[in-house]
Amino acid sequence: MMLDEYENVLGSFAADGLRLVRTVSYNVGQGARYGAIWERSAGHPFVERHGIPLHLLQDEIAAERREGRHLVDLGVTCERENACTFTGIWEQREPPHGRQDGISDLVLPFMRKWSIPGLSLAIAQSGQIETVRAFGYANPITRETVTPETRFRVASVSKPITSTAVHILIERGRLDLGDHVLGEGAVLGTRFGTQPYGRWLREITVRHLLEHTAGGWSNDKHDPMFQRTDLSQSDLISWTLDNVPQDEAPGKRYAYSNFGYCLLGRVIEAASGLSYDAFVRRYVLDRCGAGRMSLARRSAAERHEAEAMYLGMFPAAPYELRVDRMDAHGGWLGSPSDVLNFLARVDPDLPSCDLLHVGSAADMLAPSSLRRASRGQVGYGRGWAVDERGNAWHDGRISGTQALMVRGEKGRHWCAACNAGVPGSSMPDEFHAMMQHVQAVKSSVRDDDTASYKVFREPAESRPVLAMA
């Protein structure tokens, strides 16, 4: 575009709610030409400046910075040697002054330390969401900002959802905790793997899978769910049963297992006659106002509407994961508010608990005999981390994602998710600690009345994996 056309388009597009993402200028003959990219999405307020001579560029940058605006894009046009002009975009990224809740003071330093593009959080009291906050970029490439509607992969926060679906089927008489999963007459029969199954495989029950006591397939560097990325979910299950034997008989030891929850997804399908996605959506998510939650897709191009772009230690890492076969153990995505809507309907201490009978919900959150919660230690129930004070939670970690859902004391719930992750670092510990302080800012509960959530560490060599906390 010629300069006058460019200036007209700048004004009309801005009035129409479009954001200027990128601008370039170049010299053709005797005049400059301009090209630009606009996007219709949430973003920071911006200003554009063009025709800035070199000797004024630093002054312009400093002047905008004093106004709280950051330079996010810069183009240059050189008509001849040492005669260049610049075109820039500045965004108003500084948080509004005068916030009284202190949440920004806790979240923003954490994001800066770990180079997190975007983060969203929600806090609820007695089943009612009272605080929703969004920070940073949902897509750092186009600088689309996070909104309360932005959806994130929540990784292993999917396990409580899967557990709830299993317990719904138990209440309806379609399953029993003691039902065997594999073998003749079992829930899944002999549809996977090579026959005959060994004795330990035939001994696995629904309870063993829920409580991570199936005897093998732990979340370490040999986690089956992160092997053989060339295989479909069904073929991976058969390959695992044939090639990755259990370490011991079921019911002997707790060993956190993504593969076990993958099998639970197939149990739900066999017992309900529906796909895992269809059953969970119909009987769990749609019933609690979390119908926007979806199963993640593998590539960036396949992202759902309003889904964040993920940043891993290596740029492609989040999109090299086979999230398309993680469904029941780590496949869901949603906003923190979606997750809290689910949590309010399974908390047995709240009147809103109606996805399950109160007794079933309490049993689901009770620690198993092999992973009891004792003073200062983390236990595990059926799909939930628990402690001796009755708190229940789960976190999710895969490359490009960190998520956390907490059922605290006195009806206090909170959830947060971000679009970056650093496997093997202290980031999960600090994420938990940061959110503990954030919810306390909005809480009337004294600090000594709130639980200190400890990160449950899986083996140090497990990367990149879905780890539970």
C-alpha positions in Angstrom: 0.0 0.0 0.0 1.0 3.6 -0.6 1.4 5.7 2.6 -2.0 7.4 2.4 -3.8 4.0 1.8 -1.9 2.4 4.6 -2.9 5.2 7.0 -6.6 4.9 6.0 -6.5 1.1 6.5 -4.8 1.5 9.9 -7.7 3.7 11.1 -10.6 1.6 9.6 -9.2 -1.7 10.7 -8.6 -0.5 14.3 -12.1 0.9 14.4 -13.4 -2.6 13.3 -11.6 -4.2 16.2 -8.7 -5.8 14.4 -5.1 -5.9 15.9 -2.0 -5.0 13.9 0.3 -8.0 14.3 3.1 -7.2 11.9 4.0 -4.3 9.7 6.8 -3.9 7.1 7.8 -1.1 4.8 10.1 -1.2 1.7 11.2 1.2 -0.9 9.9 0.9 -4.5 11.1 3.6 -6.9 10.6 6.9 -5.3 8.3 6.0 -2.5 7.8 3.7 0.4 5.3 0.8 0.3 3.7 -0.8 3.4 2.4 -4.3 4.1 0.8 -5.5 7.3 -1.0 -8.4 9.0 -4.1 -7.9 11.1 -5.9 -10.4 13.3 -9.3 -10.4 14.9 -8.5 -11.7 18.4 -8.0 -10.5 21.9 -4.9 -8.4 22.4 -3.3 -5.5 24.2 -4.1 -2.0 23.1 -1.4 -0.8 20.6 -0.1 2.2 18.8 1.7 2.2 15.4 4.4 4.7 14.4 5.9 4.9 10.9 8.4 7.1 9.2 10.7 7.4 12.3 14.2 8.5 11.3 17.1 6.7 12.8 18.3 9.6 14.9 14.9 9.7 16.7 14.3 6.0 17.1 15.7 5.6 20.6 13.9 8.7 21.8 10.6 7.2 20.4 11.2 3.9 22.1 12.0 5.6 25.4 8.9 7.8 25.2 6.6 4.9 24.6 8.2 2.9 27.4 7.4 5.8 29.8 3.8 5.4 28.9 4.0 1.7 29.7 4.1 0.5 26.1 6.6 -2.1 24.8 8.0 -2.4 21.3 6.8 -5.6 19.8 7.6 -5.2 16.1 10.0 -3.1 14.2 10.5 -2.7 10.4 13.0 -0.6 8.5 13.1 1.0 5.1 16.4 2.2 3.6 16.0 4.5 0.7 19.8 4.8 0.4 22.8 4.2 2.6 22.5 5.8 6.0 19.0 7.1 5.2 16.6 4.7 6.9 13.2 5.1 8.5 11.5 2.8 10.9 8.0 1.4 11.4 7.1 0.0 14.9 4.2 -1.4 16.9 4.0 -0.8 20.6 1.6 -2.6 23.0 0.3 -1.5 26.4 1.4 -4.5 28.3 1.8 -3.0 31.8 -1.0 -4.1 34.2 -3.4 -1.4 35.3 -2.1 0.5 38.3 -3.8 0.5 41.6 -4.9 -3.2 41.8 -5.8 -4.0 45.4 -5.9 -7.8 45.3 -2.2 -8.4 44.9 -2.7 -11.2 42.4 -0.6 -9.6 39.7 2.3 -9.1 42.1 2.4 -12.9 42.6 1.7 -14.1 39.1 3.7 -11.8 36.9 7.1 -12.5 38.6 6.4 -16.2 38.3 5.7 -15.8 34.6 8.8 -13.8 34.0 11.0 -16.2 35.8 9.8 -19.2 33.8 9.3 -17.3 30.5 5.6 -18.3 30.5 3.6 -16.6 27.6 0.2 -16.8 29.2 -1.6 -17.9 32.4 -5.2 -18.1 33.5 -6.7 -18.8 36.9 -10.0 -19.1 38.7 -10.9 -19.2 42.4 -14.3 -20.4 43.8 -15.9 -20.4 47.2 -18.6 -22.9 48.0 -19.0 -23.8 44.3 -19.3 -20.2 43.1 -16.5 -18.7 41.0 -15.5 -15.4 42.6 -12.3 -14.6 40.8 -11.1 -15.1 37.2 -7.9 -13.6 36.0 -5.9 -13.9 32.7 -2.4 -12.8 32.0 -0.1 -12.6 29.0 -0.3 -14.3 25.6 -2.4 -17.2 24.4 -0.4 -17.1 21.2 3.0 -15.4 21.5 3.5 -15.5 17.8 0.5 -13.3 17.0 0.4 -11.7 20.5 -3.2 -12.8 21.0 -3.8 -12.4 24.8 -5.2 -14.8 27.3 -8.8 -14.2 28.2 -11.0 -16.1 30.8 -12.3 -18.1 27.8 -8.9 -19.3 26.7 -8.6 -23.1 26.8 -5.4 -24.9 27.8 -4.4 -28.5 27.8 -4.8 -29.7 31.4 -2.9 -33.0 31.0 -3.3 -35.2 34.1 -6.1 -33.0 35.5 -8.0 -35.3 33.1 -7.7 -38.2 35.6 -10.3 -37.0 38.1 -12.7 -36.5 35.2 -12.1 -40.1 34.0 -12.5 -41.4 37.6 -15.8 -39.6 37.9 -17.0 -41.2 34.7 -16.1 -44.6 36.0 -17.9 -44.0 39.3 -21.0 -42.9 37.4 -21.0 -46.3 35.7 -20.5 -48.0 39.0 -23.5 -46.2 40.5 -25.6 -47.3 37.5 -24.6 -50.9 37.9 -22.6 -51.1 34.7 -19.3 -51.6 36.5 -17.9 -52.8 39.8 -14.6 -51.9 41.5 -13.8 -55.6 41.6 -14.5 -56.3 37.9 -11.6 -57.8 36.1 -10.4 -55.8 33.1 -8.5 -58.3 30.8 -9.3 -61.9 29.9 -12.2 -64.1 29.1 -15.3 -62.7 30.7 -13.6 -59.5 31.8 -14.7 -56.0 30.9 -12.3 -55.7 27.9 -12.2 -59.4 27.1 -9.4 -60.4 24.8 -9.6 -57.6 22.2 -6.1 -56.3 22.9 -2.7 -58.1 22.6 -1.8 -61.7 22.1 -3.4 -64.6 23.9 -3.2 -66.2 26.4 -2.8 -63.4 28.9 -0.5 -64.0 31.9 -2.0 -64.4 35.4 -1.0 -60.9 36.5 -2.8 -59.3 33.6 -5.9 -61.4 34.3 -5.9 -60.2 37.9 -6.1 -56.5 37.2 -9.4 -55.0 38.4 -11.1 -51.6 37.9 -10.0 -50.6 41.4 -6.3 -51.4 40.6 -6.4 -49.0 37.6 -8.2 -46.2 39.5 -5.7 -46.4 42.4 -2.5 -47.0 40.3 -1.9 -50.5 41.7 -2.0 -52.6 38.6 1.5 -53.9 39.1 3.3 -52.0 36.4 3.6 -49.4 33.6 4.7 -46.6 35.9 5.3 -43.0 34.9 9.0 -43.2 34.3 11.3 -43.0 31.3 9.7 -46.2 30.0 6.1 -44.9 30.3 4.3 -46.8 27.5 2.1 -43.8 26.7 5.2 -42.0 25.4 6.6 -44.9 23.4 5.9 -46.0 19.9 4.5 -42.7 18.6 3.9 -44.4 15.3 1.1 -46.5 16.8 -2.6 -45.7 17.2 -4.0 -45.9 20.7 -5.5 -49.3 20.2 -2.3 -50.7 18.7 -0.3 -49.1 21.5 -2.4 -51.0 24.1 -1.8 -54.3 22.3 1.9 -53.5 21.9 2.2 -52.7 25.6 0.4 -55.8 26.8 2.7 -57.9 24.6 6.0 -56.2 25.2 6.0 -54.4 28.6 5.3 -56.9 31.3 4.2 -55.9 34.8 6.7 -55.7 37.6 4.6 -57.5 40.1 1.2 -58.8 40.9 -1.6 -56.2 41.1 -2.5 -54.8 44.5 1.0 -55.0 45.9 2.3 -51.5 45.4 1.3 -48.0 44.2 2.9 -46.9 40.9 1.4 -43.9 39.1 0.4 -45.1 35.7 -0.8 -43.2 32.7 -1.3 -46.4 30.8 -3.6 -47.7 33.5 -5.9 -44.7 32.9 -5.7 -45.2 29.2 -7.2 -48.7 29.9 -9.9 -47.1 32.1 -10.9 -45.0 29.0 -11.5 -48.3 27.2 -13.3 -49.7 30.2 -15.7 -46.7 30.1 -16.3 -47.4 26.4 -17.0 -51.1 26.9 -19.3 -50.6 29.8 -21.3 -47.7 28.3 -21.4 -48.5 24.6 -20.2 -45.0 23.8 -16.9 -43.5 22.9 -14.9 -42.2 25.8 -15.4 -38.6 24.5 -19.1 -39.0 24.1 -19.8 -40.6 27.5 -17.7 -38.1 29.4 -19.2 -35.2 27.6 -22.8 -36.4 28.0 -22.7 -37.6 31.6 -20.0 -35.4 33.2 -19.0 -32.2 31.4 -22.3 -31.1 29.8 -24.1 -31.7 33.1 -21.8 -29.4 35.1 -21.4 -26.4 32.7 -18.1 -27.6 31.4 -19.2 -28.5 27.9 -16.6 -26.3 26.3 -13.9 -28.8 27.4 -12.6 -30.9 24.5 -10.1 -33.6 23.8 -6.8 -32.1 22.6 -5.6 -32.5 19.0 -2.0 -33.1 18.1 -0.8 -30.3 15.9 -0.8 -26.5 16.2 -2.9 -26.2 13.1 -5.6 -28.4 14.6 -6.0 -26.4 17.8 -9.6 -25.8 19.0 -11.2 -22.4 19.0 -9.9 -20.2 21.8 -7.1 -22.7 22.5 -3.7 -21.5 23.6 -0.4 -22.1 21.6 2.1 -24.0 23.7 5.7 -23.3 24.3 8.1 -26.2 25.3 11.8 -26.4 26.0 12.1 -27.0 22.3 9.6 -25.1 20.0 8.2 -28.3 18.4 8.0 -30.4 21.6 4.4 -29.7 22.6 3.2 -30.7 19.1 5.4 -33.9 18.9 3.4 -35.4 21.7 0.7 -37.9 20.8 -2.0 -36.1 22.8 -4.5 -37.5 20.4 -4.2 -40.9 22.2 -4.0 -39.5 25.8 -7.7 -39.0 26.2 -8.5 -40.7 29.6 -5.2 -40.0 31.2 -4.2 -36.6 29.9 -6.2 -35.5 26.9 -8.7 -32.8 28.0 -8.4 -29.1 27.5 -10.5 -26.3 29.0 -10.4 -23.0 30.9 -9.9 -22.9 34.7 -13.5 -21.9 35.1 -14.6 -25.1 33.2 -12.5 -27.2 35.5 -14.0 -25.5 38.6 -17.5 -26.1 37.3 -16.7 -29.8 37.2 -15.1 -29.8 40.6 -18.1 -28.1 42.3 -20.2 -31.0 41.2 -18.1 -33.8 42.7 -17.1 -32.2 46.0 -19.1 -34.2 48.6 -19.0 -31.3 51.1 -21.0 -29.0 48.8 -24.7 -29.0 48.1 -23.8 -28.8 44.4 -22.4 -32.3 44.4 -24.8 -34.1 42.0 -22.7 -35.9 39.4 -22.3 -38.7 42.0 -24.0 -39.6 45.3 -22.3 -38.0 48.2 -21.1 -41.3 49.5 -19.6 -42.3 46.1 -17.8 -38.9 45.8 -16.4 -39.3 49.3 -15.2 -42.8 48.5 -13.5 -41.5 45.3 -11.6 -38.9 47.3 -10.6 -41.3 50.1 -6.9 -42.4 50.1 -6.2 -46.0 49.0 -4.7 -48.5 51.4 -1.5 -48.5 49.4 -1.2 -44.7 49.2 -2.5 -43.5 52.5 -2.1 -39.8 53.5 -0.2 -39.3 56.7 1.0 -36.1 58.4 2.9 -34.0 55.9 2.6 -36.7 53.1 0.6 -37.0 50.0 -1.8 -39.9 49.5 -3.8 -41.0 46.5 -7.4 -41.9 46.1 -9.2 -43.0 42.9 -7.8 -40.4 40.5 -7.1 -37.7 43.1 -4.1 -36.8 45.2 -5.2 -36.3 48.8 -3.9 -35.4 52.2 -4.9 -36.2 55.8 -6.8 -32.9 56.1 -9.3 -33.8 53.3 -7.8 -31.7 50.6 -7.8 -33.2 47.1 -6.1 -32.1 44.0 -4.4 -33.0 40.8 -1.9 -31.4 38.5 -1.0 -31.9 34.9 2.4 -31.6 33.2 3.4 -32.2 29.7 5.7 -30.2 27.4 4.2 -26.8 27.0 1.6 -27.2 29.7 1.3 -26.8 33.5 -2.1 -27.1 35.1 -3.4 -27.4 38.7 -6.9 -28.1 40.2 -7.3 -28.0 44.0 -10.2 -28.8 46.3 -9.2 -27.0 49.5 -10.7 -26.7 52.9 -13.9 -24.9 53.8 -15.3 -25.0 50.2 -12.3 -23.3 48.7 -11.4 -24.4 45.1 -8.9 -23.1 42.6 -7.5 -23.9 39.2 -4.8 -22.5 37.0 -3.2 -23.3 33.7 -0.4 -21.9 31.6 1.0 -22.6 28.1 4.6 -23.4 29.1 6.3 -26.2 31.0 9.9 -27.1 32.0 10.1 -30.8 32.8 12.4 -31.8 35.5 12.6 -28.3 37.0 11.3 -26.7 40.2 8.6 -25.0 38.2 5.7 -27.3 39.4 6.7 -26.6 43.0 6.7 -22.9 42.5 3.4 -23.1 40.5 1.7 -24.8 43.5 3.2 -22.3 45.9 2.3 -19.3 43.8 -1.3 -20.5 43.5 -1.5 -21.2 47.2 -0.6 -17.5 47.9 -2.9 -16.3 45.1 -6.0 -18.0 46.6 -5.0 -16.8 50.1 -5.1 -13.2 48.8 -8.8 -13.7 48.1 -9.5 -15.8 51.1 -10.6 -14.9 54.6 -9.0 -18.1 55.9 -5.9 -17.6 58.0 -2.6 -18.7 56.5 -2.2 -21.4 59.2 -5.6 -22.8 58.2 -4.6 -23.5 54.6 -2.9 -26.7 53.4 0.6 -26.7 52.1 0.3 -28.6 48.8 3.4 -30.7 48.2 4.4 -31.8 44.7 4.4 -35.6 44.5 7.5 -36.4 42.6 7.7 -39.2 40.0 11.1 -40.7 39.2 13.6 -38.0 38.2 14.4 -39.5 34.9 10.8 -39.3 33.7 10.8 -36.7 31.0 8.9 -35.6 29.2 6.0 -37.3 30.9 2.7 -36.6 32.5 3.5 -36.4 36.2 0.9 -36.1 39.0 1.1 -33.8 41.8 
